[in-house]
Amino acid sequence: LPCDPTFILGCAPCNVICSIIFQNRFDYKDPVFLDLMERLNEILRILSSPWVQVCNNFPALFDYLPGSHNKVLKNVVNLKSFVLEKAMEHKASLDINNPRDYIDCFLIRMEQEKQNQQLEFTLENLTTTVFDLFGAGTETMSTTLRYGLLLLLKHPEVTAKVQEEIDRVIGRHRSPCMQDRSHMPYTDAVVHEIQRYIDLVPSSLPHMVTHDIELRNYIIPKGTGVLVSLTSVLYDDKVFPNPEMFDPGHFLDESGNFKKSDHFMPFSAGKRICAGESLARMEVFLFLTAILQKFTLKSVVDPKDIDTTPIANGFASVPPPYKLCFIPL
């Protein structure tokens, strides 16, 4: 039966983050879990809308915006209070010698640092960092996977080569693991090309200049907000010939070995790069290989009629909705 993969591809990454933060995974039917996912989803939907992008450039307009940014703020407050509640439960059952998860480690550090005048480890910072981990680690990952499957549907010849490599290196009788990646140059190239091609967060996240700096004869004063155009690097035609084409060859040399590129920076650049990069790269590789090890993907329309143009391209590039069939192998 054809299905829309959005929900299932949202649950899995969300549970990865839950297991790191709360130690427990949720059942996919759990109302608390579903509420969590819906709120995160709505935040990203609103942040990617054209309206909010306009307001980002002209902040004064926020005062005239029809309530959608208030919805974002309400969701943020709600999610933070959920985290605070969880932190309090953790505090009551904390064993300093056996930290269970991120919250425990943070609470232990709070205890150790409480004499410190420059206090960084506060409950406020705990709820903020946990919220960041959710916000940054759930929707981004599920969108990447959803976009990745759409590209694999559009390019069945690529999918077939990945499945051939999975059969040769992993087989059907055990789950993929990270050690497999170094023996799977083609799959590795496909994963990189998916991330390059979808250009998930085109302008990265806003960063701030910490001191006056000169860049190409321009002075950028301390405190200036800076957006980095990741698109200009991921779509640089000197490095990736025909960047508008989805082509795993962008990351392969003449002999079919994986080819690293300094221009692969979907996780931003500089010191304040995405904190979850290594986790995200593991997830994309493991989820996609696990799916292709077990299923053949079947499109409900002719692959050449599949449109892979994003429907929203504000904060994040969101793929168009689609359905597919997972045929067990």
FIMAR-538409 format. One line per field, with one value per residue (C-alpha): residue number from 1; residue in three letters; x, y, z. Coordinates in Angstrom, 3 decimals. Layout:
REM residues N
seq (NUM,...) .
type (Ala,...) .
east (X,...) .
north (Y,...) .
up (Z,...) .
This chain:
REM residues 329
seq (1,2,3,4,5,6,7,8,9,10,11,12,13,14,15,16,17,18,19,20,21,22,23,24,25,26,27,28,29,30,31,32,33,34,35,36,37,38,39,40,41,42,43,44,45,46,47,48,49,50,51,52,53,54,55,56,57,58,59,60,61,62,63,64,65,66,67,68,69,70,71,72,73,74,75,76,77,78,79,80,81,82,83,84,85,86,87,88,89,90,91,92,93,94,95,96,97,98,99,100,101,102,103,104,105,106,107,108,109,110,111,112,113,114,115,116,117,118,119,120,121,122,123,124,125,126,127,128,129,130,131,132,133,134,135,136,137,138,139,140,141,142,143,144,145,146,147,148,149,150,151,152,153,154,155,156,157,158,159,160,161,162,163,164,165,166,167,168,169,170,171,172,173,174,175,176,177,178,179,180,181,182,183,184,185,186,187,188,189,190,191,192,193,194,195,196,197,198,199,200,201,202,203,204,205,206,207,208,209,210,211,212,213,214,215,216,217,218,219,220,221,222,223,224,225,226,227,228,229,230,231,232,233,234,235,236,237,238,239,240,241,242,243,244,245,246,247,248,249,250,251,252,253,254,255,256,257,258,259,260,261,262,263,264,265,266,267,268,269,270,271,272,273,274,275,276,277,278,279,280,281,282,283,284,285,286,287,288,289,290,291,292,293,294,295,296,297,298,299,300,301,302,303,304,305,306,307,308,309,310,311,312,313,314,315,316,317,318,319,320,321,322,323,324,325,326,327,328,329) .
type (Leu,Pro,Cys,Asp,Pro,Thr,Phe,Ile,Leu,Gly,Cys,Ala,Pro,Cys,Asn,Val,Ile,Cys,Ser,Ile,Ile,Phe,Gln,Asn,Arg,Phe,Asp,Tyr,Lys,Asp,Pro,Val,Phe,Leu,Asp,Leu,Met,Glu,Arg,Leu,Asn,Glu,Ile,Leu,Arg,Ile,Leu,Ser,Ser,Pro,Trp,Val,Gln,Val,Cys,Asn,Asn,Phe,Pro,Ala,Leu,Phe,Asp,Tyr,Leu,Pro,Gly,Ser,His,Asn,Lys,Val,Leu,Lys,Asn,Val,Val,Asn,Leu,Lys,Ser,Phe,Val,Leu,Glu,Lys,Ala,Met,Glu,His,Lys,Ala,Ser,Leu,Asp,Ile,Asn,Asn,Pro,Arg,Asp,Tyr,Ile,Asp,Cys,Phe,Leu,Ile,Arg,Met,Glu,Gln,Glu,Lys,Gln,Asn,Gln,Gln,Leu,Glu,Phe,Thr,Leu,Glu,Asn,Leu,Thr,Thr,Thr,Val,Phe,Asp,Leu,Phe,Gly,Ala,Gly,Thr,Glu,Thr,Met,Ser,Thr,Thr,Leu,Arg,Tyr,Gly,Leu,Leu,Leu,Leu,Leu,Lys,His,Pro,Glu,Val,Thr,Ala,Lys,Val,Gln,Glu,Glu,Ile,Asp,Arg,Val,Ile,Gly,Arg,His,Arg,Ser,Pro,Cys,Met,Gln,Asp,Arg,Ser,His,Met,Pro,Tyr,Thr,Asp,Ala,Val,Val,His,Glu,Ile,Gln,Arg,Tyr,Ile,Asp,Leu,Val,Pro,Ser,Ser,Leu,Pro,His,Met,Val,Thr,His,Asp,Ile,Glu,Leu,Arg,Asn,Tyr,Ile,Ile,Pro,Lys,Gly,Thr,Gly,Val,Leu,Val,Ser,Leu,Thr,Ser,Val,Leu,Tyr,Asp,Asp,Lys,Val,Phe,Pro,Asn,Pro,Glu,Met,Phe,Asp,Pro,Gly,His,Phe,Leu,Asp,Glu,Ser,Gly,Asn,Phe,Lys,Lys,Ser,Asp,His,Phe,Met,Pro,Phe,Ser,Ala,Gly,Lys,Arg,Ile,Cys,Ala,Gly,Glu,Ser,Leu,Ala,Arg,Met,Glu,Val,Phe,Leu,Phe,Leu,Thr,Ala,Ile,Leu,Gln,Lys,Phe,Thr,Leu,Lys,Ser,Val,Val,Asp,Pro,Lys,Asp,Ile,Asp,Thr,Thr,Pro,Ile,Ala,Asn,Gly,Phe,Ala,Ser,Val,Pro,Pro,Pro,Tyr,Lys,Leu,Cys,Phe,Ile,Pro,Leu) .
east (0.000,1.307,2.068,3.326,6.627,6.587,5.287,7.453,10.592,9.814,9.358,12.683,15.019,12.842,13.262,17.041,17.087,14.666,16.938,19.946,18.069,15.528,17.044,13.710,12.134,8.419,5.874,4.822,1.209,2.092,0.056,2.907,5.283,2.791,2.219,5.998,6.415,3.492,4.840,8.341,6.823,4.676,7.657,9.644,6.633,6.148,9.880,10.127,7.202,7.939,6.363,8.833,11.740,10.595,10.327,13.832,15.086,12.745,12.227,9.908,7.274,6.979,4.627,2.213,2.549,-0.677,-0.124,1.967,5.150,3.118,2.262,5.992,6.682,3.785,5.135,8.638,7.305,5.272,8.206,10.516,8.059,7.793,11.606,11.635,9.089,11.303,14.365,12.563,11.663,15.332,16.475,14.319,15.890,19.429,22.364,25.572,27.628,25.296,24.186,21.470,21.308,21.987,19.717,21.484,24.922,23.763,22.268,25.507,27.496,25.071,25.784,29.574,29.500,27.060,29.865,31.010,30.139,29.946,27.155,26.487,24.832,21.364,17.890,17.149,20.167,19.242,15.771,17.215,19.920,17.511,15.048,17.897,18.778,15.162,14.739,18.003,17.964,14.415,12.923,16.241,16.920,13.424,13.389,16.778,15.545,12.255,14.054,16.620,13.949,12.319,15.657,16.169,12.680,13.563,16.848,16.163,19.539,21.282,19.115,19.922,23.672,23.333,21.366,23.983,26.678,24.570,24.158,27.873,29.190,26.490,24.201,20.652,21.254,22.588,21.862,24.148,26.737,29.070,32.097,30.426,30.628,34.354,33.722,30.769,32.142,29.121,26.569,28.726,28.802,24.994,24.489,26.815,25.164,21.697,22.876,24.623,21.724,18.904,20.848,18.757,19.463,20.481,21.541,22.757,21.724,22.368,25.754,27.055,30.411,32.216,34.588,35.109,36.552,37.715,36.597,37.661,38.019,34.674,34.536,31.914,31.263,31.014,27.465,26.460,24.259,25.794,24.181,26.435,25.200,25.819,24.143,27.012,29.403,27.219,26.263,29.703,30.018,33.821,33.785,30.538,30.094,26.372,25.393,21.651,22.017,21.709,24.915,26.776,29.780,30.339,31.880,33.673,37.066,37.831,38.341,35.021,36.624,34.941,36.276,36.190,35.408,36.133,33.060,30.760,29.435,25.722,26.428,27.642,31.206,33.528,33.794,30.060,29.295,26.320,26.965,25.112,27.074,28.551,25.190,23.367,25.863,25.504,21.725,21.471,23.809,22.235,18.582,18.938,21.016,18.656,15.635,17.275,18.533,14.957,12.819,12.616,11.180,8.402,7.103,3.395,4.248,6.812,10.231,10.845,7.625,8.795,9.422,12.152,11.863,11.414,7.971,9.401,12.854,12.951,14.754,14.833,14.296,11.144,10.488,7.085,4.673,4.700,3.696,5.691,5.433,7.923,8.155,9.804,12.845) .
north (0.000,3.498,5.563,9.025,8.396,11.701,10.324,7.229,9.128,11.739,9.228,7.433,10.481,11.991,8.804,8.884,12.344,11.179,8.266,10.612,13.188,11.174,7.680,6.318,5.904,6.496,4.270,5.803,5.978,7.694,10.949,12.792,11.793,12.754,16.151,16.705,15.887,18.053,21.087,20.679,20.218,23.325,25.446,24.399,24.887,28.455,29.295,28.117,30.239,33.174,35.593,34.842,35.132,38.631,39.520,38.163,40.849,43.555,42.799,45.791,43.847,41.287,43.687,43.456,39.725,37.710,35.678,32.840,33.871,33.846,30.244,29.488,31.184,29.323,25.996,26.851,27.710,24.501,22.309,23.961,23.376,19.710,19.463,21.191,18.694,15.822,17.456,17.589,13.888,13.162,15.213,13.167,9.876,11.060,8.751,10.778,7.639,6.367,9.117,7.783,10.477,14.088,15.554,13.554,14.665,18.281,18.034,16.513,19.328,21.877,20.425,20.573,24.151,25.735,27.720,29.150,32.839,32.645,30.117,28.428,25.304,26.537,25.037,27.738,26.651,23.000,23.540,25.733,23.252,20.299,22.280,23.045,19.349,18.561,21.466,20.769,16.981,15.925,17.818,18.318,14.601,13.525,16.087,14.818,11.209,12.126,14.124,11.322,8.701,11.009,11.354,7.576,7.114,9.584,7.785,4.017,3.290,4.883,2.919,-0.343,0.313,1.090,-2.139,-4.116,-2.674,-3.422,-7.059,-7.404,-5.765,-6.330,-9.036,-9.550,-11.220,-8.448,-4.760,-2.163,-0.572,2.408,0.176,-0.746,2.779,2.680,-0.406,1.216,4.143,4.342,4.441,6.989,9.134,8.868,9.999,12.975,13.845,13.764,16.261,18.436,18.414,19.145,22.065,21.663,24.967,27.285,30.273,28.294,29.645,33.268,33.746,36.852,38.581,38.558,41.450,43.998,42.197,43.133,40.967,41.921,45.578,45.680,46.250,44.074,45.586,43.444,42.200,42.077,39.134,37.124,34.571,32.261,31.193,27.433,27.177,29.063,26.328,23.233,24.416,25.699,24.467,24.620,21.865,20.062,20.147,20.479,21.105,21.069,17.389,14.744,12.791,10.633,10.990,14.381,12.403,9.604,9.531,7.792,4.449,4.622,5.444,7.945,11.470,13.946,17.584,20.687,22.185,19.667,21.836,21.230,21.531,25.142,26.391,27.759,27.039,27.115,24.363,22.023,20.220,17.135,16.633,13.229,11.955,13.223,11.627,8.310,8.497,9.298,6.433,3.855,4.704,4.778,1.574,-0.206,0.783,-0.250,-3.513,-4.550,-2.864,-1.981,1.511,1.771,5.106,5.597,7.758,7.366,8.303,10.858,12.672,13.079,16.717,17.187,20.990,22.070,23.477,25.783,27.224,29.651,28.486,24.911,23.243,21.146,18.462,18.210,15.678,12.266,8.635,5.463,1.713,-0.175,-3.648,-6.145,-7.870) .
up (0.000,-0.804,2.309,3.175,5.030,6.963,10.265,10.531,9.460,12.134,14.960,14.609,14.882,17.615,19.652,19.135,20.749,23.483,24.387,24.687,26.786,28.809,28.513,27.299,23.897,23.365,21.727,18.392,19.642,22.937,23.113,24.895,22.086,19.375,20.988,21.185,17.499,16.402,18.273,16.804,13.364,13.644,14.756,11.683,9.388,10.583,10.571,6.950,5.779,3.444,5.923,8.680,6.237,5.319,9.029,9.650,7.293,8.620,12.336,12.832,10.848,13.662,15.451,12.510,11.917,12.101,15.303,13.778,15.607,18.840,18.047,17.771,21.118,22.754,21.484,22.723,26.209,26.268,25.225,27.761,30.603,29.547,29.772,33.168,34.474,33.250,34.864,38.207,37.941,37.189,40.167,42.521,41.393,40.601,41.319,40.955,40.243,37.519,35.164,32.853,30.194,29.231,31.936,34.673,33.457,33.430,36.947,38.288,36.723,38.233,41.661,41.089,39.768,42.211,43.974,40.629,40.190,36.349,36.554,33.193,34.564,35.505,35.100,32.544,30.474,30.909,29.420,26.657,25.600,25.695,23.591,21.166,20.932,20.053,17.687,15.909,15.964,15.125,12.201,10.385,10.460,9.417,6.584,5.333,5.352,3.680,0.998,0.619,-0.077,-2.637,-4.470,-4.362,-5.874,-8.604,-9.358,-9.253,-10.893,-7.870,-5.425,-7.228,-6.907,-3.186,-2.647,-4.547,-2.242,0.861,-0.259,-0.949,2.245,4.878,3.516,4.796,8.148,10.367,10.850,9.271,11.591,11.289,10.584,7.283,5.925,5.119,2.931,1.120,-0.931,-3.244,-0.397,1.426,-1.725,-2.071,1.548,0.990,-2.314,-0.691,1.913,-0.663,-3.092,-0.639,0.889,4.040,5.813,2.938,5.072,8.078,11.496,12.475,14.127,15.854,15.439,18.817,18.035,15.242,12.257,8.777,5.873,2.327,3.259,5.055,8.796,10.493,13.945,17.092,17.725,14.035,13.053,10.222,7.906,5.898,2.465,2.521,-0.890,-2.505,-1.353,-1.822,-5.331,-6.379,-9.986,-9.889,-7.265,-8.148,-11.939,-12.818,-9.182,-10.068,-10.986,-8.295,-8.940,-6.362,-8.705,-7.061,-4.173,-6.083,-7.803,-11.141,-9.371,-7.523,-4.146,-1.847,-2.407,0.466,-0.259,1.817,0.172,1.862,4.676,5.244,8.989,8.667,9.150,11.797,15.517,16.159,13.671,14.303,17.603,16.374,13.149,14.037,15.338,12.235,9.857,11.665,11.540,7.821,6.944,9.290,8.615,4.817,4.619,7.034,4.910,1.617,3.136,3.939,1.268,-2.368,-2.854,-5.385,-6.632,-7.310,-10.344,-13.098,-11.600,-14.350,-13.336,-9.716,-8.845,-6.232,-5.991,-2.345,-1.481,1.187,1.178,4.062,7.150,5.804,2.413,2.732,0.094,-1.615,-0.073,-1.775,-1.320,-1.897,-1.407,0.754,-0.821,1.572,0.050) .
